[in-house]
Amino acid sequence: MVHHRIRPFNTKETYPEQNLDNDLAQAVVARGALVFVRGQIGQDLNTYESVGAGDPAAQAHQAMRNIRMLLEEAGSDMTHICRLVVYLTDIRYREDVYRTMGEYLKGVHPVSTGLVVTALARPEWVVEIEATGAQCDRTNTGFECVIEVGATNPRLKVFNYFKMNKILKACSDELVTQGQEHGGESPSQNWTRFDLPMSSSSTAHIVIRENSC
């Protein structure tokens, strides 16, 4: 994961009485240059025409589409959103707006703050969404080494590229002579796992993953 998202949760757990489905977090440690997106409302960025007058869900859709467009123009995308601030002119719009936001942020887990305000810049605007994202910090990509001994008590340590090279050189002979290698790919990482027999009852799993943006 590029950004460290602390205590991720879903609003189904925190607001069970409300019809919400938002993946959020209590805090986010961002990596890379930050992208500050001006508060977006129900307005087309190209024509400046208002969209969805009086309809909070339609305005939220337009605001999220604007945020997505601006992040992409800044060299980022929705998966790098770290913080949202939501302004509503009526608390009754909350569920419609948050459900709409949730459609764009599945699995992202940004932090979010919601406020109810008296009015926005135009009377027909009822929701404004401000976002902070980040560009992918490719200088922080590298390798992650996970060492698991037995079925319990996994130990985790993250190394940068140069440290990982030293570790690979130090243990490569043992890995090649004793280990069984497994490889695989996913959209977010490449990984290699070496299984080393430790005893009759335990095995050390050394997982080396190449992190990417």
N, C-alpha and C positions, 0 to 999 in steps of 0.2 A: 504494500500500500504506500503510495507516494506521501500522503499526509497522515499524520497520526491523529486518529479520531478517538477521543477519550470517552468512555462510557456510552457507546452508541445505543440507541433505543428506538422504539417505534411508538407513535402516539396512541396506538391501540392499547398499549400497556399503561401509559401515564394518564390518558383521558378516556377510560373505557366507556364513559357515559356519552361520549361524542362520536359521531360517525367520521373518524379520521384515520388516515393511513400514511403517516409521514415518517421517513427514516431520518432521525436527527441524532445529535451527539451533545454531550454536556460541554465539551471543549474540543478545539482542533488546534494542533500544532502544524502550521502550514510550512511547506518547503517551496522555494522558488520565488520569483518576483511577484508581488501582489498586484492584482487587477481590481481596481475599485470601480464598480458600475453604479452610475447615477441612478437614483430611484426611478423605476420604470412603472408606467401606468398604462391604461387602455388607450394607447396612441400608436399608430403606425409610424415607425421611425423614418420611413421614406416619404410618406405623403403628409405626415403630421395631422392626419384625420383621427378623430376620436373613434374608438371601437367599443361596442357593447355598452352604450350609455345606460346606466342604471342596473347593469347586470354584473354583479361581482365576479362570477365565474368566468365570463367572457373577458372581462378586463384583466383578470389574473392570467388567463391563457395568453393574452397579448403581451402582458408584462414579462412573462417567462420566455416567450418567443424572442422578445427584444433582448433579454439578458443572454439567452443562448447565442444570438447573433453577435452581440457586442463582445462576448467572451471569445468566440471564434475569431473575430476580427483582431482581437488582442493576442492571439496565439494560445488560447486556452480552450476549455470546453466545460460542459456542465459537471463533469466528474471532479473538477478541481474547485467547485464552489465550497467555500469554507464557512461563510457567514451570510445570513439573511436577516434583514429587518423589514417587517411587514407593518404597514400603516393602514388602518381601516377607519372609515367614518362611522361605522356602526358595528357593534360587537356581534350582531346577528348575521353578519356576512362571514364570520370566521370559518365555519365549517366548509362553505362553498369555496372559499379562497384557499384554505389549507389542503383540501382534497385535490384541487387543481394543481397546486404547487407540488404535491406528492407525486403526481403523474410524471413530472419532469426530473425527480430526484430520487428514484428508487435505488437503494443501495449506496447513496452518496454520503448521508449522515453529516450535514452541515450543522452548525449551531444556528439557532433562530430566536429572534425576539419579536414579539408582536405588541403593537401599540394601537390604542384607539384615539383618534384625533378629531377635532371639531370639523375640519374641512381640509380638502386638498386644493391645488391651484385652480381647478375649474370645478364648478358645481356638479358636473356629470361624472367626475372621477370619484370612485368610492374606495379604491385600493391602490396602494403604491408599494412596490417591492424593491428594496435596495440589496445589492449583492456584493460580496467580496470574494474574489476567486484568486487563483494563482496560476502562473505559468509553470509548466513542467520543469523542474530543476534537474536537468540531465547531469549536472556535476555531482549530484548525490546518488545517482544510480550506481549499482555495483553488485555485490554478492552478499547473500545472506546465508549463514551457515547454521543449521539447526542440528543439534546433537541430542538424540533421544536414547536413553539407556533403559532397556526393559519397557514395560507397558506403562509405567508411571514415572513421575518426577522428570519430565522433559527439561532440558537445559537449552536456553536460547542465547545466542550471542550474534551480533551483527558486526561484520567486518567491512572495511572499505576494500577497494580492488587490490591495493598493494599488499595489505595484510593477508588477504585471501590467497594471493599468489604464493606468499611464504608458507602458509599452512598447507596448500596443495603440494608444494615441493617437499615439505617435511614429511607428509604422510602418503605421498603418491605410491611409493613402493608397497606399503602395507595394503593400501586400497586395491592395487592391481593384483597382488598375490593372494589376498585373503577375501577380498570383497566381491560381491555380486552387484553389477551396475544396472540401474534402471533409469530410463530417461523418459521425458515427456514434455509436452508444451501446453500452455493455456494462453488465452489472449493477453494476459498480463505478465507472464513470466516463463522463462525456461528453467528447467530444473534437472538435476542429476542426483540420484540417491545411491549410496553405497551401503549395503548391509554387511556388517562385520560380525561373525560369531564371537561372542564373549565367553560364554560357558554353555552348559547344556540347557540352562533355563533362561538365558537372556541374550539379546542381540543389540548391538549398537547401530543405530540408523543415522548416517551422516547425510543430511540433505543440503545440497548446495543449489541455491536458486539465484538466477540472474534477474534482479529487479529492473523493471522498465517503467516508463511513464504510461 
